[in-house]
Amino acid sequence: MQAYELNLAIPANHQITLPAELPTGSLARVIILLEEPQTTPTAGSPKAVLSYLEKLKNRRQQRTSGATQEEIEAYIEDCRNDWDD
C-alpha cells in the first residue's frame, strides 16, 4: 500500500482531477476538510424546521403589527403558498 497526500480544492461540480503521475488502479479515499463547510439544512431536518419557524416568526412580526384585514389575509395566503414550496 502506498499513500499520497494531495491538497485540492473541491469545485462546485465536485469533479476532482488527479495528477497524471499517480499510478492507476484501485484506491481508498479519505476526505479531510480543512475548514467548516457552509451547508444549507436538509429539508425536514430539525435545523431546517427551526430555521423555517424563525423565518415565519420574523415575517409575522414585520407584517402584522398594525395591519389591515386585507394585509393579514395576504399574509395568510403567502404562508399557504410557502407550504407548497
C-alpha positions in Angstrom: 0.0 0.0 0.0 1.2 3.5 -0.9 -0.1 6.8 0.4 -0.1 10.1 -1.3 -1.2 13.4 0.2 -2.9 15.9 -2.2 -4.1 19.3 -1.2 -7.0 20.1 -3.6 -10.0 22.4 -3.7 -13.4 20.8 -4.4 -15.0 22.8 -7.2 -18.8 23.4 -7.5 -19.2 20.4 -9.8 -17.4 18.2 -7.3 -15.2 16.8 -10.1 -11.6 16.4 -8.9 -8.8 15.8 -11.4 -5.9 13.8 -10.1 -2.3 14.4 -11.1 -1.2 12.2 -14.1 1.8 10.9 -12.1 -0.4 8.9 -9.8 -0.5 5.3 -10.7 -3.7 3.8 -12.0 -5.6 1.1 -10.0 -7.9 0.8 -7.0 -7.8 3.2 -4.2 -9.3 4.0 -0.8 -10.1 7.6 -0.1 -10.3 9.8 3.0 -11.5 13.4 2.7 -10.4 15.8 5.4 -12.0 19.2 5.1 -9.6 22.0 6.2 -12.5 24.3 7.0 -16.0 24.0 8.2 -18.4 23.6 5.2 -21.2 26.1 4.8 -24.3 24.0 4.2 -27.9 24.5 3.8 -30.0 22.4 6.2 -31.6 19.4 4.6 -35.3 19.8 4.1 -37.2 18.3 7.1 -34.2 18.2 9.4 -34.6 19.8 12.8 -32.3 22.6 11.8 -34.3 23.4 8.7 -37.6 23.3 10.6 -36.3 25.6 13.3 -34.9 28.0 10.6 -38.3 28.0 8.8 -40.2 28.7 12.1 -37.9 31.6 12.9 -38.4 33.0 9.4 -42.2 32.8 9.9 -42.0 34.4 13.3 -39.9 37.3 11.9 -42.3 37.7 8.9 -45.3 37.7 11.1 -43.8 40.3 13.4 -42.9 42.5 10.4 -46.2 42.2 8.5 -49.0 42.0 11.1 -48.3 44.9 13.5 -51.0 47.5 12.7 -52.0 45.5 9.6 -55.4 45.8 7.9 -57.6 42.9 7.3 -56.6 42.7 3.7 -52.9 42.7 4.6 -53.4 39.9 7.1 -55.3 37.9 4.5 -52.5 38.4 2.0 -50.0 37.3 4.7 -52.0 34.1 5.3 -52.1 33.4 1.6 -48.3 33.9 1.4 -47.9 31.4 4.2 -50.1 28.9 2.4 -48.1 29.3 -0.8 -44.9 28.6 1.3 -46.4 25.3 2.3 -46.3 24.2 -1.4 -42.6 25.0 -1.7 
